[in-house]
């Protein structure tokens, strides 16, 4: 009888395990250019500002925040038992450098219609490759810097050419000589390869799963093919100055689908050359 009473009382107590399962890990603040890897109960659905996110069998989900996001983001989670929770996450503003350049020839600021058509067509091909969405988690092992050197361009900076605002710089530039090998920052699958795009020249995209991808442009040599499986640290080609570039450098950009991300927020500070930290991946921590 005593055992039966203890068993009944145990059944009436709240289930700590169930409460833990219904927790959802999200950032306390959202940062423009940030990538977030979150965790929730397996089988839950997660919606970011009206956009349904992929949630894998373990409850892992990923989302990225663009350069110009302001105010707050809204995340809605619905658990398998029917419970739901809404999160409002404030956005922490960032300041980006703005550079004014005047006195340029108009043809260099606004391309002729025929050239503009080519640029739009080529950019549409890249955008299509970024639509890839599968449940691989190649990002789970973290990211390394694809090269090391002087950082000559940062995410979010923008130029005003003859007073005309141009697209912000979506990536990080590293000043290294032409021919310097480029290493894959993480595991993935090559989702796009092109040797001669007008703006970006030799271009390679690597898909890391859940809509997360890296792009490398202005390459002088490409050593990989579309749909090829890539390992972290593998040489994918060499630095160059192809396309519209003023000199050789490594440009590394990252996306979550169409959302442009800041690689420096993802990979952390660049290790000094010769440091034992070179080649050591920085994992995407849940903050």
Backbone torsions as a table, in degrees:
resi	resn	phi	psi	omega
1	UNK	NA	-43.5	-180.0
2	UNK	-61.1	-41.8	179.2
3	UNK	-63.1	-38.3	179.8
4	UNK	-65.0	-42.6	179.2
5	UNK	-63.6	-41.8	178.8
6	UNK	-62.1	-41.4	179.6
7	UNK	-63.6	-40.8	179.2
8	UNK	-65.8	-42.6	178.4
9	UNK	-61.8	-40.1	178.9
10	UNK	-60.7	-40.3	-179.6
11	UNK	-66.2	-28.9	-178.1
12	UNK	-80.5	-18.1	-179.5
13	UNK	-71.6	147.9	176.8
14	UNK	-61.9	143.6	-179.9
15	UNK	-84.3	108.0	178.5
16	UNK	-60.4	-38.7	-178.6
17	UNK	-61.9	-42.0	-179.5
18	UNK	-65.5	-38.8	178.8
19	UNK	-63.3	-42.5	-179.9
20	UNK	-63.5	-38.5	-179.1
21	UNK	-63.7	-30.2	-176.4
22	UNK	-86.5	5.0	175.2
23	UNK	-75.1	150.0	176.4
24	UNK	-130.3	127.5	-178.8
25	UNK	-91.0	119.3	179.6
26	UNK	-138.8	158.9	-179.7
27	UNK	-70.9	150.2	176.1
28	UNK	-71.5	-34.3	175.4
29	UNK	-134.9	151.2	177.9
30	UNK	-102.8	138.3	-177.4
31	UNK	-119.3	129.1	176.8
32	UNK	-55.4	132.9	-178.0
33	UNK	87.2	1.1	-175.6
34	UNK	-82.9	146.7	168.7
35	UNK	-108.7	137.3	-179.6
36	UNK	-125.4	130.1	172.1
37	UNK	-108.2	112.9	-175.7
38	UNK	-109.3	170.4	-179.1
39	UNK	-137.4	138.9	175.7
40	UNK	-146.4	-174.7	-179.6
41	UNK	-69.7	133.0	175.6
42	UNK	-53.7	135.2	-179.1
43	UNK	92.7	-7.7	178.0
44	UNK	-77.6	159.2	172.3
45	UNK	-110.7	144.4	-178.3
46	UNK	-129.1	129.1	-178.7
47	UNK	-123.8	125.3	178.6
48	UNK	-106.3	111.0	179.4
49	UNK	46.1	46.2	177.3
50	UNK	85.6	-0.7	-177.9
51	UNK	-105.6	120.9	178.9
52	UNK	-71.4	129.4	179.8
53	UNK	-98.0	154.6	173.0
54	UNK	-75.0	127.3	174.6
55	UNK	-120.0	119.8	-175.6
56	UNK	-81.7	-178.2	-174.4
57	UNK	-64.1	-21.9	178.9
58	UNK	-91.5	-2.3	-179.0
59	UNK	89.9	11.3	-179.9
60	UNK	-83.7	137.4	175.4
61	UNK	-140.4	160.1	-174.2
62	UNK	-134.9	140.9	168.4
63	UNK	-152.1	156.9	179.6
64	UNK	-124.6	157.2	-178.1
65	UNK	-120.7	133.1	-175.3
66	UNK	-78.9	171.6	-176.9
67	UNK	-60.2	-39.4	-168.7
68	UNK	-100.9	14.1	179.5
69	UNK	-66.4	140.1	-177.5
70	UNK	-138.8	165.0	173.6
71	UNK	78.2	-101.1	180.0
72	UNK	-154.6	164.5	173.5
73	UNK	-115.6	150.4	179.5
74	UNK	-114.2	128.4	178.9
75	UNK	-122.3	127.8	178.3
76	UNK	-115.4	126.9	-179.6
77	UNK	-117.5	130.7	175.2
78	UNK	-119.0	121.9	-175.1
79	UNK	-88.8	159.9	-176.9
80	UNK	-58.4	-28.3	-179.3
81	UNK	-81.8	3.0	178.9
82	UNK	98.8	-14.4	177.0
83	UNK	-65.5	154.1	177.0
84	UNK	-142.6	157.3	179.4
85	UNK	-147.1	140.4	177.7
86	UNK	-110.3	135.9	177.8
87	UNK	-119.2	130.6	169.8
88	UNK	-108.7	119.2	-175.3
89	UNK	-115.2	118.1	-178.4
90	UNK	-68.9	146.9	177.8
91	UNK	-93.9	129.6	176.3
92	UNK	-88.7	114.9	-174.9
93	UNK	-64.0	150.2	172.3
94	UNK	-123.7	148.3	174.7
95	UNK	-102.7	136.7	-179.3
96	UNK	-121.1	144.4	-178.0
97	UNK	-68.7	137.7	176.1
98	UNK	-120.7	126.9	-178.4
99	UNK	-118.6	132.0	178.7
100	UNK	-103.5	127.6	177.7
101	UNK	-127.9	119.3	-178.0
102	UNK	-117.8	166.4	176.1
103	UNK	82.1	16.3	-179.6
104	UNK	-84.9	153.6	173.3
105	UNK	-63.2	135.7	-174.8
106	UNK	-59.4	-30.9	-178.3
107	UNK	-65.5	-24.3	178.9
108	UNK	-84.8	-16.2	-178.6
109	UNK	-93.1	-46.2	-179.2
110	UNK	-125.5	106.0	-177.1
111	UNK	-66.1	156.3	178.7
112	UNK	-65.6	159.9	-174.0
113	UNK	-55.3	-38.6	-179.0
114	UNK	-64.9	-43.2	179.0
115	UNK	-69.1	-38.5	178.0
116	UNK	-61.8	-36.5	178.4
117	UNK	-64.8	-42.1	178.2
118	UNK	-62.6	-44.3	-179.4
119	UNK	-60.8	-45.1	-179.8
120	UNK	-62.6	-40.5	179.9
121	UNK	-63.9	-43.3	-179.3
122	UNK	-69.1	-39.3	179.0
123	UNK	-66.6	-30.4	176.9
124	UNK	-66.3	-35.3	176.9
125	UNK	-63.3	-43.3	179.0
126	UNK	-66.2	-42.9	179.7
127	UNK	-61.1	-37.5	178.5
128	UNK	-62.8	-41.3	179.7
129	UNK	-63.7	-30.8	-178.8
130	UNK	-77.2	-5.6	176.8
131	UNK	-78.5	-10.6	-177.1
132	UNK	-55.5	133.5	-175.7
133	UNK	-144.8	104.8	174.2
134	UNK	-138.7	173.7	-170.7
135	UNK	-93.1	13.9	172.6
136	UNK	-60.7	146.1	177.3
137	UNK	-122.5	55.6	179.1
138	UNK	-65.3	-18.4	178.8
139	UNK	-75.5	-12.6	-172.0
140	UNK	-66.4	-20.5	178.9
141	UNK	-87.2	-3.1	177.0
142	UNK	94.6	-174.3	-175.3
143	UNK	-131.2	143.9	170.8
144	UNK	-113.4	162.3	172.4
145	UNK	-73.2	135.4	-178.8
146	UNK	-72.0	-13.6	177.3
147	UNK	-166.8	171.7	177.0
148	UNK	-133.8	147.1	-177.8
149	UNK	164.9	-167.2	179.5
150	UNK	-73.4	129.1	177.2
151	UNK	-79.0	116.8	-175.5
152	UNK	-108.0	-6.9	178.0
153	UNK	-154.6	140.4	-176.4
154	UNK	-123.1	162.3	180.0
155	UNK	-62.9	137.5	170.4
156	UNK	91.6	-16.2	-179.5
157	UNK	-66.9	155.2	-174.1
158	UNK	-145.4	147.4	176.2
159	UNK	-112.5	144.5	169.8
160	UNK	-108.1	109.1	-177.6
161	UNK	-98.6	114.9	-175.2
162	UNK	53.9	32.8	179.4
163	UNK	85.7	-3.4	-179.6
164	UNK	-94.5	119.8	178.8
165	UNK	-67.4	127.7	176.1
166	UNK	-101.9	169.9	-178.8
167	UNK	-59.4	140.7	175.2
168	UNK	-61.5	162.1	176.7
169	UNK	-81.5	113.5	-175.3
170	UNK	-103.7	77.4	178.3
171	UNK	159.0	-167.8	176.7
172	UNK	-127.1	136.1	178.7
173	UNK	-106.0	137.4	178.0
174	UNK	-122.4	121.9	-178.2
175	UNK	-79.3	103.4	178.2
176	UNK	-138.0	158.0	-176.8
177	UNK	-67.5	154.4	173.5
178	UNK	-58.5	140.6	-179.5
179	UNK	92.6	-9.5	177.9
180	UNK	-64.3	131.0	-178.8
181	UNK	-63.0	145.2	175.3
182	UNK	-108.5	127.9	-178.0
183	UNK	-105.0	139.5	177.2
184	UNK	-62.0	129.0	-177.6
185	UNK	-74.5	-17.8	-179.8
186	UNK	-161.2	168.5	174.1
187	UNK	-61.4	157.6	176.6
188	UNK	170.5	-171.7	177.5
189	UNK	-124.4	132.7	178.5
190	UNK	-67.8	118.9	-176.3
191	UNK	-105.7	-10.5	179.8
192	UNK	-161.0	137.3	175.7
193	UNK	-140.7	132.6	174.0
194	UNK	-151.5	136.2	-176.3
195	UNK	-88.0	-16.5	-170.3
196	UNK	-151.9	67.2	169.3
197	UNK	-83.8	145.4	-173.6
198	UNK	-59.4	-49.0	-176.7
199	UNK	-80.5	-39.3	-168.9
200	UNK	-113.0	-1.3	176.8
201	UNK	59.0	-133.8	176.7
202	UNK	-66.1	120.4	-170.1
203	UNK	-132.5	134.0	177.2
204	UNK	-133.3	133.1	172.1
205	UNK	-112.0	136.4	173.5
206	UNK	-118.8	123.7	179.6
207	UNK	-92.1	128.3	-177.6
208	UNK	-104.7	5.8	179.7
209	UNK	97.3	154.9	178.7
210	UNK	57.4	27.3	177.9
211	UNK	84.3	3.4	-178.7
212	UNK	-92.2	129.0	-177.7
213	UNK	-142.5	156.4	172.8
214	UNK	-113.7	147.8	176.6
215	UNK	-130.0	141.4	177.5
216	UNK	-127.9	130.5	-173.2
217	UNK	-130.6	170.1	-178.4
218	UNK	64.1	23.8	-174.5
219	UNK	-71.7	140.8	177.4
220	UNK	-87.7	-21.7	-179.6
221	UNK	-148.2	139.5	178.5
222	UNK	-120.9	125.2	-175.3
223	UNK	-108.3	9.6	-176.2
224	UNK	-128.1	166.1	179.6
225	UNK	-124.6	158.4	178.5
226	UNK	-58.1	139.1	179.6
227	UNK	73.2	7.5	177.1
228	UNK	-75.3	137.7	176.0
229	UNK	-77.9	131.1	-174.5
230	UNK	-120.5	141.0	176.7
231	UNK	-105.8	148.6	176.1
232	UNK	-52.4	132.0	178.4
233	UNK	89.4	-11.1	-179.4
234	UNK	-67.7	140.1	177.3
235	UNK	-74.3	124.7	-178.2
236	UNK	-107.0	-9.2	-179.3
237	UNK	162.0	-157.5	-175.0
238	UNK	-136.3	153.0	178.8
239	UNK	-66.3	144.8	177.2
240	UNK	-152.8	-160.4	178.2
241	UNK	-139.3	35.1	-179.3
242	UNK	-76.2	163.3	-175.8
243	UNK	73.8	-153.1	179.8
244	UNK	-90.8	88.7	-179.5
245	UNK	-137.6	144.2	-178.8
246	UNK	-88.6	-9.2	179.8
247	UNK	179.8	166.4	-178.1
248	UNK	-66.5	135.0	175.3
249	UNK	-167.0	160.5	174.8
250	UNK	-94.6	120.7	173.2
251	UNK	-107.7	123.0	178.3
252	UNK	-120.3	117.7	176.0
253	UNK	-117.1	157.9	177.2
254	UNK	-135.6	147.0	-179.8
255	UNK	-134.5	149.8	160.0
256	UNK	-112.9	101.7	-168.6
257	UNK	52.3	-121.0	-177.7
258	UNK	-86.8	-6.2	-176.2
259	UNK	-83.2	124.1	-178.3
260	UNK	-82.7	131.0	-176.3
261	UNK	-113.4	166.5	179.9
262	UNK	-99.9	108.1	-179.2
263	UNK	-58.0	-29.9	-179.0
264	UNK	-68.2	-29.1	174.9
265	UNK	-72.7	-25.8	-175.2
266	UNK	-88.7	-43.7	-176.2
267	UNK	-91.0	-12.1	-179.0
268	UNK	77.9	-175.1	-179.5
269	UNK	-60.2	143.3	178.0
270	UNK	-71.2	127.5	176.8
271	UNK	-66.2	147.4	176.9
272	UNK	-66.6	144.4	177.8
273	UNK	-54.4	135.0	-178.7
274	UNK	84.6	-7.8	179.3
275	UNK	-69.9	147.2	175.7
276	UNK	-64.8	-11.8	178.9
277	UNK	-80.4	-14.2	178.7
278	UNK	-63.0	128.3	-179.2
279	UNK	83.4	-0.4	177.9
280	UNK	-92.7	119.0	-172.8
281	UNK	-70.9	144.6	171.1
282	UNK	-96.9	119.5	-177.4
283	UNK	-78.8	152.5	177.7
284	UNK	-81.3	94.3	-174.9
285	UNK	-80.3	147.2	170.6
286	UNK	-84.5	114.0	-172.2
287	UNK	-88.3	NA	NA
